[in-house]
Amino acid sequence: MNKIPPRDSFRVYLPGGVPVLRAAVEEVLRSNWDDLFRCRALEISCAFEGSFRASKKEELAGIAHCITLLLQIEPKEIEMLGKHLDAKIDELLDKLESRLGADGEVQTG
């Protein structure tokens, strides 16, 4: 009888790692928040969040969650926030990249 391994033993493969998330988010910003690009970036961000949570990397999961929340902002509110929103998303991506660079055991791609 096969025993299921513990949940924290699973590794989630995220092809391309954080550069794929950054590229997707930058495409959202360039496209003026086009819904198709926004949905793609949301899916990638959610995948990162789930992967980090499954690996018990709560700080990284929290950063990915913040990115997800910002990508869910309604289009009419995006206009009001302007470049402040773009800057905050970039700041979070930088933080995610730096935390991943500092933590050699986290592999996302």
Order of alpha helices (4+ residues) and beta strands (2+ residues): alpha-alpha-alpha-alpha-alpha
